[in-house]
Amino acid sequence: MDMPVKIIEMGILPHTVFKILYQAPFNGPLYVEFGEEKSRIALRPEEADFIIVEELIDAGK
């Protein structure tokens, strides 16, 4: 199954680095921040299922 066009239109492209800010209770939407402009969007679980996440280790820690 291909990634929905809506996710791409929101600006989440392959290799986009983003931060998960929080998730709403009861398996609700994920609120994420990404890009130079610090854009913030909410992703429903069925949208988030299309995104593969890799944890980045902060070298400054």
ROLOTOR-557648 format. One line per field, with one value per residue (C-alpha): residue in one letter; chain; x, y, z. Coordinates in Angstrom, 3 decimals, decimal comma. Last residue first. Example, Ala and Ser with C-alpha at 12.3 -4.5 7.8 and 13.67 -1.06 7.14 Angstrom:
kepa: s;a
vexdren: A;A
c1: 13,670;12,300
c2: -1,060;-4,500
c3: 7,140;7,800
END
This chain:
kepa: k;g;a;d;i;l;e;e;v;i;i;f;d;a;e;e;p;r;l;a;i;r;s;k;e;e;g;f;e;v;y;l;p;g;n;f;p;a;q;y;l;i;k;f;v;t;h;p;l;i;g;m;e;i;i;k;v;p;m;d;m
vexdren: A;A;A;A;A;A;A;A;A;A;A;A;A;A;A;A;A;A;A;A;A;A;A;A;A;A;A;A;A;A;A;A;A;A;A;A;A;A;A;A;A;A;A;A;A;A;A;A;A;A;A;A;A;A;A;A;A;A;A;A;A
c1: 24,404;25,558;25,719;21,915;21,074;18,440;15,636;14,419;10,749;9,018;5,921;2,937;1,363;1,259;-1,632;-3,784;-2,836;-4,069;-1,293;-1,346;0,774;3,483;5,872;9,198;10,101;13,305;11,318;9,347;7,125;4,749;1,436;0,427;-3,317;-5,238;-4,340;-6,525;-4,802;-3,344;0,268;3,034;5,794;7,090;10,101;10,744;13,512;12,200;14,099;11,199;8,719;6,502;5,482;1,717;1,259;3,300;1,018;-2,113;-0,801;-1,317;1,756;1,386;0,000
c2: 14,776;16,785;13,690;13,417;9,838;9,715;7,184;5,677;5,916;4,356;6,316;4,661;3,640;7,349;7,864;5,094;6,372;9,884;12,406;15,833;18,592;21,012;22,919;23,804;26,127;24,178;20,970;18,833;18,825;15,974;15,521;11,868;11,250;9,119;5,644;6,130;9,351;11,898;11,325;13,795;15,924;13,351;14,983;15,066;14,436;14,009;11,216;10,424;13,310;14,680;18,007;18,042;17,265;14,078;12,959;13,783;11,772;8,610;6,360;3,432;0,000
c3: 25,092;22,052;19,817;19,938;18,984;16,301;16,729;13,480;12,574;9,583;8,626;6,933;10,261;11,194;8,781;10,336;13,806;12,972;12,443;14,070;12,613;13,696;11,433;13,062;10,150;9,452;9,218;11,652;14,751;15,552;17,421;17,276;17,064;19,571;20,802;23,910;24,996;22,562;21,591;22,317;20,806;18,341;16,704;12,993;10,491;6,964;5,213;2,851;2,737;5,476;3,976;4,573;0,880;1,364;4,189;2,157;-0,823;1,228;1,387;-0,968;0,000
END
